[in-house]
């Protein structure tokens, strides 16, 4: 089985139309199901990128606005690109109180380049959807001289290993792609790989990586919503999967404790 980083990068090779609608079945739950990005990492990314309140940010793949609202609160001018129409509608709703935020229903690949117009290019759990031959070069071209790339990551939230061992057989039966346990060490390795890709692009320098261990507690139903945003599940398989998981999880209580690494990569444009 491919490892998590291979799986993440494989999404960039999908047909654009497939990527455009990938999250549509779960668009309505994504915003609340996914963990928030830690405030300390948001603050640090802004400090590392040296963004003033009048800075302009291009966000690549804003989704329903999970990271957008965190940055918009600082008063930045934001142009947010999102190919999924369902996400666009949600992002417009979630960012309605921020008049300096514009949501554009387009992909980064199709977006007509506005060269040297942005102080930073931001992407939160979305940059891996862009083909590697485009993502770094076009991001650098969109930045002003001395601009910054800001990549936020929340890696896969996982239950305690004891719980995973108990539910593994359910995954094997109905959703084999879930049969993988990363843990903090493997997630740290994945993050190092993302950082090396930034440097290998030869578009950026002075890479700074900061990460933190996060823990969240979900109700069982909310955990199922989270799972539905992590993989595409056919309705019948989803029903059987969730029924089997519920039987196992309720033996541990009425909630699920999850842990994961959250991180930010900030790098300066190499001019």
N, C-alpha and C positions, 0 to 999 in steps of 0.2 A: 504494500500500500504506500502511496506517495505520502511524504510528510507534509506538515501544515504549510510550510513556506512554499513548497511546490504547488500545493492546492491553491494557495492564495494567488500566486503568480499565474496559475493556469487560467484564472478568470480574465486576464488581459487578452487571452487568445480567443475568447468567445466572439461570435458575431455581434456587431454593434446592436442590432435589433434585439438579440437575445439579452444582452446586457441592459438594454433600455427598459425591458419589462421584467427583469429578474425578480425584483422585490415587490412588484405590484400586488401579488396575493397577500402580502403581509404589511403593506404600506401603512395601514391604519394602526398597527400595533408596534411598529418599529421604534417610533419616537420614545415611547414609554418603556418598551421591553428592554432596549439596550442600556447598559450602565452609562451614567454620565461620565464625562471626562473630568478628572480631578481638578479642582480649582487651582491647586498649587502648580500644576503643569501648564494650565492656561496662563497663569500669571508669569511663570518662568519663560514661556515661549515669547510672550510679549516683551519681556525685559531683554532676553537674548537677541531678539530681532530689532530691538531699539525702536519700537513703534510708538510714535507720538499719537495723541488723540485724533489728529487730522490725517492719519495714515490711510492709505487705500489698500484693500486686500482683495485678491482674486481667490475665491474658494472653488476648488475642483471637487465635484461630487458632493454637494451639500446635503443630499438626502432630505429628510424632513426638517433639517435644521438643528440636529443635536449639538453640533459644535458652533454653528452659526450664531445662535442666541447668546452663547457665552462670550464670543468676541464682539458681537454687536453692542453688548452692554457697555463697552468701553468707548463707544461713539465713533468707531471706525466707519469709513465708507467701504461697503462690501459689494462686489459683483460675484454672485454665486451661481455656478453652472451645475445643472442637474438634468440628465437626459430623461429621467423617469417622470412622466407627467403627474402621476399620483403623488410622488414625493414633492414635486413643485407646488402643487396646491396646498399641501400640508406645510411646507416651508413658508409659503406666503402668509398662511394663517399664523404660524408660530412666530413669525418675524414682523407681524403687522404693526407692532408698536415702535419699530425701528425704521424711520423714513429714509435712512441712508443705506439701507440694504435693498438690493435689487436681485430678484431671483430670475434666472434665465433658463428656459427649457431647451437646453442643448447639451451636447457632449463636449468635452474638452477638445476632442479630435476635430469636431465640426465647427467649433467656435472660431470666429475670425479674429486672428491674433491682433491684439492692441499692444504693440511693442513698447517696452519701457514705460508702462503706465502705472505699475503697481509696486508698492513698497514691500509687499510680501505675497507669496502664493501659499495658500493654506489648503491642506487636505487632511481629513480625519477619517481613518479607516476606509479610504477610497482610492488612494493613489495607485494601488496595485491593480485596479481595473483598467488603467490606461496602458496601452502597449509601451514597452520599455524604450522603443526607438523614438517615441514621441514625448513621454512624460517629462523627462528632465530638460531636454533641449527647449521645448516649447515653454515650460515654466520659466526657465532662465530668460528667454526672449521677452516674456511678458513683464519682467521685473525692471524697475529702475536700476541704475548702477548702484551697487552696494545693497541691493535688495536681498531678502531672505526667503528661504524655503522652510515652511513649518509643517511637519508631518506628525499628526497625533495618532496614537494607536491605543486601542483597548484590545488586548488579545483575548482568546476564548475563555470566558468564565467557566470554571470547572468545579464540581463538587469535591468534597474530601475523597481521597483515594479509596477509603473504606466504602463510601457510598457508590463510587464509580464501579468498584468490583461487584457490588450487589446488582447494579443495573446493566452491567456489560452484556449479559446474555440477552437482554431485551433489545439492546442496540443491534446485536448480531443477528437477531431474528427479523427485525423490521426496518432498521436503518444502519446498515454496516458502515457507512461513512462516519458515523459517530464513534466507532470503535477505535479510539485513540486517546491516550491520556498524555498530556504534555508536561504539566508541572512547571514550576518556576524556572528550572534550569534550561529546559528546552525552549521555553518562551523567551528567555534572555538570549539564547542563541539565535532565535528567529529575528529578534530586534537587532542583534549585531549584524546579521545578514542584510537587513534593510539599510542600516547605516553604511555598510560597505558598498552597496549599490549606489548610494548617493555619491560617494567619493569616486567610484569607478566611472561615473558618468562624465567626469572631467568638467562638469558645469558648475560645481560648487566646492567650497573650501571651508575651513574652520568649523567642521562639524562638531556640534555639542549634542550629547545624548543624555537625557535625564529620565529615570524611570522610578516607579513606585509600585509596591505591592498593594493590591486592593482586595477588599472583601465586601461582599454584598449578600443580603439575605432576601430570597424570593419566596413567595407562597408557591405551592406546587403548580397552581394554575398559571402564575406569572412566569414560572420557569419554563412551562410548555410554550408560552408565547415567545420567550427568548429563543428556545430551540427552533421554533418555526422561522426565525429570522436568520438562523445560521446555516440552514440547509433547505433545499427544495424538497418537500415531502408530498407525495401523492396522498389524496384524501383518505383512501382506505388504509394505507400504511401508517399515516399519521394517527388515525383513530386507534389502530391496534398498538402502535408504539406508546401513545400516551396512556392507554388503559394499562398496559404492562408496566410502564414506569410508575404510574400512580400506586399500583399494588406494592411495588418494591419500596418506593419512597415513603409511603405512609408508615412503614415500620420504623422509620427514623424520626417521625414527627410530621407536623403540618407545614414545615418550611424547608427550604434547601439553602445551605450556606455555600457560597461560591467564592473562588479566589482566582485572580488573574493579575498579570502585569499590565500596567498602563505606562505609556512612554511618550516622549516628544523628541523628535529630531529637528534641530535647527541648524541650517548651514547657510553661509553667505555666498551670494553669486560671485563666481570667479570671472572677473572681467579682464 
